Amino acid sequence: MDPGLILLVFLAFLFAWLLNRVRRFFRLGTMGYAGVMIVFVIAMLAIWGQHVR
């Protein structure tokens, strides 16, 4: 398995944990939470795709 991919998964879990704490602070709805996660996933895949090439 690619070490970059493992790091990406770790960062995703860390981001999700942080986002959960921020969401409680800002009282984001489910749609806001889902939107932020989708943007994060797309950004991470784009960064990983650039790294692989």
C-alpha positions as a Python dict, from the first residue, in 0.01 Angstrom:
ca = {
    (1, 'M'): (0, 0, 0),
    (2, 'D'): (117, 353, -81),
    (3, 'P'): (244, 540, 229),
    (4, 'G'): (97, 862, 88),
    (5, 'L'): (-247, 701, 83),
    (6, 'I'): (-209, 587, 446),
    (7, 'L'): (-114, 944, 542),
    (8, 'L'): (-417, 1073, 348),
    (9, 'V'): (-652, 842, 543),
    (10, 'F'): (-494, 952, 872),
    (11, 'L'): (-534, 1318, 776),
    (12, 'A'): (-896, 1253, 678),
    (13, 'F'): (-973, 1106, 1022),
    (14, 'L'): (-795, 1394, 1193),
    (15, 'F'): (-986, 1645, 979),
    (16, 'A'): (-1319, 1473, 1053),
    (17, 'W'): (-1247, 1485, 1428),
    (18, 'L'): (-1153, 1854, 1412),
    (19, 'L'): (-1453, 1933, 1193),
    (20, 'N'): (-1682, 1765, 1446),
    (21, 'R'): (-1551, 1996, 1721),
    (22, 'V'): (-1580, 2303, 1493),
    (23, 'R'): (-1932, 2196, 1391),
    (24, 'R'): (-2043, 2195, 1755),
    (25, 'F'): (-1892, 2542, 1798),
    (26, 'F'): (-2055, 2692, 1486),
    (27, 'R'): (-2369, 2472, 1500),
    (28, 'L'): (-2340, 2366, 1135),
    (29, 'G'): (-2626, 2164, 996),
    (30, 'T'): (-2593, 1823, 831),
    (31, 'M'): (-2577, 1984, 484),
    (32, 'G'): (-2293, 2216, 586),
    (33, 'Y'): (-2103, 1924, 740),
    (34, 'A'): (-2152, 1708, 429),
    (35, 'G'): (-2049, 1997, 203),
    (36, 'V'): (-1725, 2056, 392),
    (37, 'M'): (-1644, 1681, 387),
    (38, 'I'): (-1709, 1655, 11),
    (39, 'V'): (-1484, 1957, -60),
    (40, 'F'): (-1213, 1806, 165),
    (41, 'V'): (-1230, 1466, -9),
    (42, 'I'): (-1211, 1625, -357),
    (43, 'A'): (-918, 1846, -251),
    (44, 'M'): (-728, 1551, -97),
    (45, 'L'): (-784, 1332, -403),
    (46, 'A'): (-661, 1617, -627),
    (47, 'I'): (-347, 1661, -415),
    (48, 'W'): (-286, 1284, -407),
    (49, 'G'): (-342, 1264, -786),
    (50, 'Q'): (-79, 1534, -845),
    (51, 'H'): (163, 1354, -612),
    (52, 'V'): (123, 1016, -789),
    (53, 'R'): (209, 1159, -1133),
}
